[in-house]
Amino acid sequence: MPDIDDRMLDRELKKGSAELIILSIVEERARHGYEISKLIEARSEGQLKFHVASLYPLLYRLEERGWLHGRWVEKAGERRRRFYWLTSEGRRVLARQRETWKTFVRAMGLVTGVEHA
């Protein structure tokens, strides 16, 4: 049986958790795309990176679903940026996704013998 390509596995894991990651990052306050990207990288200690090509389409999808609200903001001397924040539906979805993720991580720990914090 061939080995699973680590990059492919990383990509699939990130794809499966991307919504949870984005919703969690904007939970505290409204943020623009570049800031979201940098926070993901910083909080994951460089383990996760979302490039523009994948981040912005995801933000647009979350906005279309009604989980995020986006608004263009212009500040003097700065370029125009689109800030995103959670809607009430987004907060409900985030709570459900967190519970699902906790259950999944616990189950994986039980099956694999790997403890989680």
VEXDREN-2710 file (C-alpha; in Angstrom, 1 decimal):
% VEXDREN-2710
k/r/px/py/pz
1/MET/0.0/0.0/0.0
2/PRO/1.5/3.4/-1.0
3/ASP/2.4/5.9/1.7
4/ILE/0.0/8.9/2.0
5/ASP/1.6/12.0/0.7
6/ASP/2.0/14.3/3.8
7/ARG/1.2/17.4/1.7
8/MET/-2.0/15.9/0.5
9/LEU/-3.0/14.9/4.0
10/ASP/-2.2/18.4/5.3
11/ARG/-4.2/19.9/2.5
12/GLU/-7.2/17.7/3.2
13/LEU/-7.0/18.3/7.0
14/LYS/-6.9/22.1/6.4
15/LYS/-9.8/21.9/4.0
16/GLY/-11.9/20.1/6.5
17/SER/-11.2/22.6/9.3
18/ALA/-10.9/25.8/7.3
19/GLU/-14.4/27.1/8.2
20/LEU/-13.8/26.5/11.9
21/ILE/-10.5/28.2/11.7
22/ILE/-11.8/31.3/9.9
23/LEU/-14.9/31.7/12.1
24/SER/-12.8/31.3/15.2
25/ILE/-10.4/34.1/14.1
26/VAL/-13.1/36.6/13.5
27/GLU/-15.1/35.7/16.6
28/GLU/-13.3/38.3/18.7
29/ARG/-13.7/41.2/16.3
30/ALA/-13.9/42.2/12.7
31/ARG/-10.7/41.5/10.7
32/HIS/-9.6/41.9/7.1
33/GLY/-8.2/39.1/5.0
34/TYR/-4.5/39.8/5.4
35/GLU/-4.9/40.0/9.2
36/ILE/-6.8/36.7/9.2
37/SER/-4.1/35.0/7.3
38/LYS/-1.3/36.4/9.5
39/LEU/-3.2/35.4/12.7
40/ILE/-3.7/31.9/11.5
41/GLU/0.0/31.5/10.8
42/ALA/1.0/33.1/14.1
43/ARG/-1.5/31.2/16.3
44/SER/-0.5/27.9/14.7
45/GLU/3.2/28.7/15.2
46/GLY/3.7/28.6/11.4
47/GLN/2.1/25.2/11.0
48/LEU/-1.0/26.5/9.1
49/LYS/-0.9/29.1/6.2
50/PHE/-3.7/30.3/4.1
51/HIS/-2.7/31.9/0.9
52/VAL/-4.8/34.6/-0.8
53/ALA/-5.8/32.2/-3.6
54/SER/-7.6/30.0/-1.0
55/LEU/-8.5/32.4/1.7
56/TYR/-10.5/35.0/-0.2
57/PRO/-12.8/32.5/-2.0
58/LEU/-13.5/30.9/1.4
59/LEU/-14.3/34.3/3.0
60/TYR/-16.7/35.0/0.1
61/ARG/-18.4/31.6/0.5
62/LEU/-18.8/32.1/4.3
63/GLU/-20.3/35.5/3.5
64/GLU/-22.7/34.0/0.9
65/ARG/-23.9/31.5/3.5
66/GLY/-24.6/34.3/5.9
67/TRP/-22.0/33.2/8.5
68/LEU/-19.8/36.3/8.0
69/HIS/-20.7/39.8/7.1
70/GLY/-18.2/41.9/5.1
71/ARG/-17.9/45.6/4.7
72/TRP/-15.4/47.7/2.8
73/VAL/-13.6/50.2/5.0
74/GLU/-11.5/53.1/3.8
75/LYS/-9.1/54.9/6.1
76/ALA/-7.0/58.0/5.3
77/GLY/-3.6/57.1/4.0
78/GLU/-4.5/53.4/3.8
79/ARG/-5.8/51.2/1.0
80/ARG/-9.4/50.1/1.1
81/ARG/-9.9/46.8/3.0
82/ARG/-12.9/44.4/3.4
83/PHE/-13.5/43.6/7.1
84/TYR/-15.4/40.5/8.1
85/TRP/-17.2/39.7/11.3
86/LEU/-19.5/36.9/12.5
87/THR/-23.2/37.1/12.1
88/SER/-25.5/35.5/14.7
89/GLU/-25.9/32.5/12.4
90/GLY/-22.1/32.4/12.1
91/ARG/-21.8/32.2/15.9
92/ARG/-24.3/29.3/16.0
93/VAL/-22.4/27.5/13.3
94/LEU/-19.1/28.1/15.1
95/ALA/-20.5/26.6/18.3
96/ARG/-21.7/23.5/16.5
97/GLN/-18.4/23.1/14.6
98/ARG/-16.4/23.4/17.9
99/GLU/-18.4/20.6/19.5
100/THR/-18.0/18.4/16.4
101/TRP/-14.3/19.1/16.4
102/LYS/-14.0/18.2/20.1
103/THR/-15.9/15.0/19.6
104/PHE/-13.7/14.1/16.6
105/VAL/-10.4/14.8/18.3
106/ARG/-11.5/12.8/21.4
107/ALA/-12.5/9.9/19.2
108/MET/-9.2/10.0/17.3
109/GLY/-7.3/10.0/20.6
110/LEU/-9.2/7.0/21.8
111/VAL/-8.6/5.1/18.5
112/THR/-5.0/6.0/18.1
113/GLY/-3.9/6.2/21.7
114/VAL/-2.8/9.7/21.2
115/GLU/-3.8/12.0/24.1
116/HIS/-4.8/15.6/23.4
117/ALA/-4.5/18.6/25.7
END
